[in-house]
Amino acid sequence: MIWKISQANHELLSINSAWPAMDMCDPDFRRGTGAGSRVCLLDSGVDPSHPMVGRIDGAYAVIPGVEGDWEVTPVHGEDTSGHGTACAGIIRSVAPDCELVSVKVLNGTNGKGGALLTGLQWAVDQKFNVINLSLSTSKAQFSEALREICDDAYFSSILIVSAAHNMPIESYPWRYSSTISVGSHADPDPGAIYYNPAPPVEFFAHGEDVTVAWTGGETRKRSGNSFAAAHVTGICALVLAQYPNLTPFQMKSLLYLAAKNVKTYK
């Protein structure tokens, strides 16, 4: 750990200043397919048979353990609501060759706080590059534990992309500065990012009238911050495939500089 700079550890602070292109419309920014990025989707599960989803590189579920705790166990791909499949399809549409792992923490559209904590901690322990949380909890008793996990992820250069609640209520973990918090916009461009100068929501992404994958091979039109967050997760996976050493701080800075409503001066 470095708590202060001394002559002995000064060389540990060497920084690689290589920086991605700043324009989201620049082909250099969107080049590649996300191959090499590892993404974990905590949601309602994923239907891997849907053509918009394709390959799932692992499927797990958080289930009650024998002693009243929670445990992560491998499962066959399944989705109990369609929500996880929708988010997976969006991520695949942006970063088609990323490694995508599903962790089921919801039954239908509901879940338990203990399942969320266990699934998120597992994803952080597995050192995924990006963790997508198109969900939140309004239960304040889970807030501090969630904050600790999100902080650990941030300091470990693990991105947590978290959808803001669709209603104006207190919920977590999207309000934490250690996450990339996302709301939705109505711009039809799936690659358009807008910076919000009045947080706690930091960025807006494509989330209105989105055609998404659904269970049973269906597609549906859906709107919500969940789908905006999935777009940002895909973008982050694309960027990290090209620049794998970017920290969460750098990724936030990149998204800010690439935002459609931010004017940069050269």
C-alpha positions as CSV (number, residue, x, y, z in Angstrom):
1,M,0.0,0.0,0.0
2,I,1.1,3.5,-0.7
3,W,0.0,6.0,1.8
4,K,2.7,8.6,1.1
5,I,5.4,9.0,-1.5
6,S,9.0,8.3,-0.5
7,Q,12.1,7.9,-2.6
8,A,11.8,4.1,-2.2
9,N,8.3,3.8,-3.7
10,H,8.3,6.8,-6.0
11,E,8.9,4.5,-9.1
12,L,5.7,2.7,-8.3
13,L,3.7,5.7,-9.4
14,S,4.7,5.5,-13.0
15,I,1.6,6.3,-15.2
16,N,0.9,5.1,-18.7
17,S,-0.6,8.3,-20.3
18,A,-1.9,6.6,-23.4
19,W,-5.5,7.7,-23.7
20,P,-8.4,6.6,-25.9
21,A,-10.1,8.8,-28.5
22,M,-12.5,11.2,-27.0
23,D,-15.3,11.3,-29.5
24,M,-17.9,8.6,-29.2
25,C,-18.6,9.0,-32.9
26,D,-15.0,8.4,-33.8
27,P,-14.6,5.0,-35.4
28,D,-11.4,4.6,-33.3
29,F,-13.5,4.7,-30.2
30,R,-15.9,2.0,-31.3
31,R,-13.4,-0.2,-33.0
32,G,-13.1,-3.8,-31.8
33,T,-15.7,-6.2,-30.4
34,G,-15.0,-6.2,-26.7
35,A,-12.9,-9.4,-27.0
36,G,-10.9,-9.8,-23.8
37,S,-13.2,-7.9,-21.5
38,R,-15.0,-9.9,-18.8
39,V,-18.5,-8.7,-17.9
40,C,-20.7,-10.0,-15.1
41,L,-24.5,-9.4,-15.3
42,L,-26.3,-9.6,-11.9
43,D,-30.0,-9.8,-12.8
44,S,-32.9,-12.3,-13.3
45,G,-30.8,-14.8,-15.3
46,V,-30.3,-14.9,-19.0
47,D,-31.9,-17.0,-21.7
48,P,-28.8,-18.1,-23.8
49,S,-31.0,-19.5,-26.6
50,H,-32.1,-16.0,-27.7
51,P,-30.3,-15.0,-31.0
52,M,-29.7,-11.5,-29.6
53,V,-27.8,-12.9,-26.7
54,G,-25.7,-15.7,-28.1
55,R,-23.0,-17.2,-26.1
56,I,-23.1,-17.1,-22.3
57,D,-19.8,-17.9,-20.7
58,G,-21.1,-18.9,-17.4
59,A,-24.5,-19.0,-15.6
60,Y,-24.8,-18.9,-11.8
61,A,-27.6,-18.3,-9.2
62,V,-27.4,-17.1,-5.7
63,I,-29.5,-19.5,-3.6
64,P,-30.1,-19.9,0.2
65,G,-27.5,-22.0,1.8
66,V,-28.1,-24.8,4.3
67,E,-27.1,-22.7,7.3
68,G,-29.2,-19.7,6.4
69,D,-26.6,-17.8,4.4
70,W,-26.3,-17.4,0.6
71,E,-24.2,-19.3,-1.9
72,V,-23.3,-19.0,-5.6
73,T,-23.9,-22.1,-7.6
74,P,-23.6,-23.0,-11.3
75,V,-27.0,-23.4,-13.1
76,H,-28.3,-23.9,-16.6
77,G,-29.1,-20.7,-18.3
78,E,-32.6,-19.4,-17.5
79,D,-34.4,-16.2,-17.0
80,T,-37.4,-15.8,-14.7
81,S,-38.6,-12.4,-16.0
82,G,-37.0,-11.4,-19.3
83,H,-35.2,-8.5,-17.7
84,G,-31.8,-10.1,-17.6
85,T,-32.1,-11.4,-21.1
86,A,-32.9,-7.9,-22.3
87,C,-29.8,-6.4,-20.6
88,A,-27.6,-9.3,-21.9
89,G,-28.8,-8.6,-25.5
90,I,-27.9,-4.9,-25.2
91,I,-24.5,-5.7,-23.9
92,R,-23.9,-8.2,-26.7
93,S,-25.1,-5.6,-29.3
94,V,-22.4,-3.2,-28.2
95,A,-19.6,-5.6,-27.3
96,P,-20.4,-8.9,-29.1
97,D,-17.2,-10.7,-28.2
98,C,-16.9,-9.8,-24.5
99,E,-17.0,-12.7,-22.0
100,L,-20.5,-12.5,-20.5
101,V,-21.4,-14.3,-17.3
102,S,-24.9,-14.3,-15.7
103,V,-25.5,-14.3,-11.9
104,K,-29.1,-14.7,-11.0
105,V,-30.0,-12.6,-8.0
106,L,-33.6,-11.9,-8.8
107,N,-36.7,-14.2,-8.9
108,G,-38.9,-12.5,-11.4
109,T,-38.3,-8.8,-10.7
110,N,-37.8,-9.2,-7.0
111,G,-34.8,-10.2,-4.9
112,K,-33.3,-10.4,-1.5
113,G,-30.7,-8.1,-0.2
114,G,-28.6,-11.0,1.0
115,A,-28.6,-12.5,-2.5
116,L,-27.5,-9.1,-4.0
117,L,-24.6,-8.7,-1.5
118,T,-23.4,-12.3,-2.0
119,G,-23.6,-12.1,-5.8
120,L,-21.9,-8.7,-6.0
121,Q,-19.1,-9.8,-3.6
122,W,-18.6,-13.0,-5.7
123,A,-18.3,-10.9,-8.9
124,V,-15.8,-8.6,-7.3
125,D,-13.8,-11.6,-6.0
126,Q,-13.8,-13.1,-9.5
127,K,-12.2,-9.8,-10.8
128,F,-14.6,-9.1,-13.6
129,N,-13.7,-6.0,-15.6
130,V,-17.3,-4.7,-15.6
131,I,-20.2,-5.6,-13.4
132,N,-23.7,-4.6,-14.6
133,L,-26.3,-3.8,-11.9
134,S,-29.5,-2.9,-13.7
135,L,-31.2,-3.1,-10.3
136,S,-31.1,-1.5,-6.8
137,T,-32.4,-1.9,-3.3
138,S,-34.3,0.6,-1.3
139,K,-33.5,-1.3,2.0
140,A,-31.3,1.0,4.0
141,Q,-30.0,-1.9,6.1
142,F,-28.0,-3.2,3.1
143,S,-26.5,0.2,2.3
144,E,-23.3,0.1,4.3
145,A,-22.3,-3.4,3.2
146,L,-23.1,-2.5,-0.4
147,R,-20.9,0.6,-0.1
148,E,-18.0,-1.4,1.2
149,I,-18.2,-3.8,-1.7
150,C,-18.4,-1.0,-4.2
151,D,-15.5,0.8,-2.7
152,D,-13.4,-2.4,-2.8
153,A,-14.3,-2.8,-6.5
154,Y,-13.4,0.8,-7.2
155,F,-10.0,0.5,-5.5
156,S,-9.4,-2.8,-7.4
157,S,-10.1,-1.2,-10.8
158,I,-13.4,-3.1,-11.2
159,L,-16.2,-1.0,-12.9
160,I,-19.6,-1.3,-11.4
161,V,-22.2,0.2,-13.8
162,S,-25.4,0.8,-11.8
163,A,-28.8,1.9,-13.0
164,A,-30.5,4.7,-11.1
165,H,-34.0,3.8,-9.8
166,N,-36.7,4.6,-12.3
167,M,-38.7,6.3,-9.5
168,P,-37.5,9.3,-7.4
169,I,-36.8,7.2,-4.3
170,E,-33.7,6.4,-2.2
171,S,-32.0,3.2,-3.4
172,Y,-28.6,1.7,-3.7
173,P,-25.8,1.3,-4.9
174,W,-26.2,3.7,-7.8
175,R,-25.9,6.7,-5.5
176,Y,-22.4,5.7,-4.5
177,S,-19.6,7.7,-6.2
178,S,-17.7,4.4,-6.6
179,T,-20.1,3.3,-9.2
180,I,-20.9,4.6,-12.7
181,S,-24.5,5.7,-12.2
182,V,-26.7,5.7,-15.3
183,G,-30.2,7.1,-16.2
184,S,-31.9,7.0,-19.5
185,H,-32.3,9.5,-22.4
186,A,-34.6,9.5,-25.4
187,D,-31.9,10.1,-28.1
188,P,-32.2,7.1,-30.5
189,D,-28.4,6.8,-30.9
190,P,-27.4,3.8,-28.9
191,G,-23.9,5.1,-28.5
192,A,-24.8,8.6,-27.3
193,I,-23.7,9.4,-23.7
194,Y,-24.8,12.6,-21.9
195,Y,-23.1,13.9,-18.8
196,N,-25.3,15.1,-16.0
197,P,-23.9,18.2,-14.2
198,A,-26.4,17.7,-11.4
199,P,-25.6,14.3,-9.8
200,P,-26.1,11.8,-8.2
201,V,-26.9,10.3,-11.6
202,E,-23.7,10.9,-13.5
203,F,-24.5,9.8,-17.1
204,F,-27.5,9.3,-19.3
205,A,-27.6,6.6,-22.1
206,H,-30.0,5.1,-24.6
207,G,-32.9,3.7,-22.6
208,E,-36.2,4.8,-24.1
209,D,-38.1,2.7,-26.6
210,V,-35.3,0.2,-26.9
211,T,-36.0,-3.1,-28.8
212,V,-34.7,-5.7,-26.4
213,A,-34.4,-9.5,-26.3
214,W,-37.0,-11.3,-24.2
215,T,-37.6,-14.9,-23.0
216,G,-39.1,-17.3,-25.5
217,G,-37.2,-15.8,-28.4
218,E,-39.3,-12.7,-28.3
219,T,-38.4,-9.0,-28.7
220,R,-40.1,-6.2,-26.9
221,K,-40.0,-2.4,-26.7
222,R,-38.9,-1.3,-23.3
223,S,-37.9,1.9,-21.5
224,G,-35.9,2.3,-18.3
225,N,-32.6,3.1,-16.7
226,S,-31.8,-0.7,-16.6
227,F,-31.4,-0.7,-20.4
228,A,-29.4,2.6,-20.4
229,A,-27.0,1.0,-17.9
230,A,-26.5,-2.0,-20.1
231,H,-25.5,0.2,-23.0
232,V,-22.9,1.9,-20.8
233,T,-21.6,-1.5,-19.7
234,G,-21.2,-2.5,-23.3
235,I,-19.3,0.7,-24.1
236,C,-17.0,0.2,-21.1
237,A,-16.3,-3.4,-22.2
238,L,-15.4,-2.1,-25.7
239,V,-13.0,0.5,-24.2
240,L,-11.4,-1.9,-21.7
241,A,-10.7,-4.4,-24.5
242,Q,-8.5,-1.7,-26.1
243,Y,-7.2,-0.1,-22.9
244,P,-7.3,-2.8,-20.2
245,N,-5.5,-0.8,-17.5
246,L,-8.0,2.1,-17.3
247,T,-9.2,2.7,-13.7
248,P,-12.8,3.6,-12.8
249,F,-11.6,7.2,-12.3
250,Q,-10.2,7.3,-15.9
251,M,-13.3,5.6,-17.3
252,K,-15.6,8.2,-15.8
253,S,-13.3,10.9,-17.1
254,L,-13.4,9.3,-20.6
255,L,-17.2,9.0,-20.5
256,Y,-17.4,12.7,-19.5
257,L,-15.1,13.9,-22.3
258,A,-16.9,11.7,-24.8
259,A,-20.4,12.9,-23.7
260,K,-22.5,14.4,-26.5
261,N,-23.3,17.5,-24.4
262,V,-19.7,18.2,-23.4
263,K,-17.7,20.5,-25.6
264,T,-13.9,20.0,-25.6
265,Y,-11.4,22.6,-26.8
266,K,-8.3,21.7,-28.8
